[in-house]
Amino acid sequence: MLGQAIALGLVSALGRLDGRILGISMFDRPIVTATLAGLILGDPVKGVMIGAALELIYIGAIAIGAASPPDIVTGSILATSFAIISGQSTEAALALSVPIAMFGLTVGIVIRIINAVFIQKAEDYAEEGNAKMVAFMHIVPSTTLFFLESFLTVFLALGFGAEVVTNILNSIPQGIVDGLVVGSRLLPALGFALLINMMISKKLAVYFFLGFLLASYMKVDIIGVALFGIVIAIVVNQITDSNKVSVGSGVSEEDEEL
């Protein structure tokens, strides 16, 4: 288990650094981290299933300004790991993920507060004209702290707390487990609601309801709905381009007459 805890800690650390120093490669998404967790623990199929379900929850969890989303990397890896180790269902993993992710967010805020010290140091070096130390203070301390935070959280939780968590999960009464399962099934709807709340508009609402009607009443699967969306997007784009050309042509003819 020690080797698996180290491997999962490294996956968590790399996911945490994605978007910070490694570029945005989507390595931090639950479908990736949960699948890798399942692969490391010997159950990649369950990892994919949990990752896909977690994506529905965290699909709208993005950082906007100073508002930080839950730590989906730590939440996904630990929830998947605990569910696989204890033999719990996908629904149990969903219920575990949210409080773990919120705990990870709290730890992340503490790391950001510590990083403010290094930013002040960078400003001091900037006043001295020391460009190398400015770059060092911006990159090395924060990268190291985020790496250690993610790695140690997952490593310690799995290396020393997996058995404790497993015993706690197995001792929960079945009635409470059933309640958590029912509640976890509402979480994907909440994730989509957060996403729609950010992107919905009067122009886009009709396409959302069209997709809903295709899926609900015509029983079109998600791939079919996506293909319909691609076709509609191409048609709307062609109509828009055609209108632009017509307007442009009309203006040029009037200019020639004048």
Buried (B, 14 or more C-beta within 10 A) or exposed (E): EEEBBBBBBBBBBBBBBBBBEBEEEEBBBBBBBBBBBBBBBEBBEBBBBBBBBBBBBBBBBEEEEEEBBBBBBBBBBBBBBBBBBBEBBBBBBBBBBBEBBEBBBEBBEEBBEEBEEBBEBBEEBEEEEBEEBBEBBBBEBBBEBBBBBBBBBBBEBBBEBBEEBBEEBEEEEEEEBEEBBEEBEEBBEEBBEBBBEEEEEEEEEEBEEBBEEBBEEEEBEEEBBEEBBEEEEEEEEEEEEEEEEEEEEEEEEEEEEE
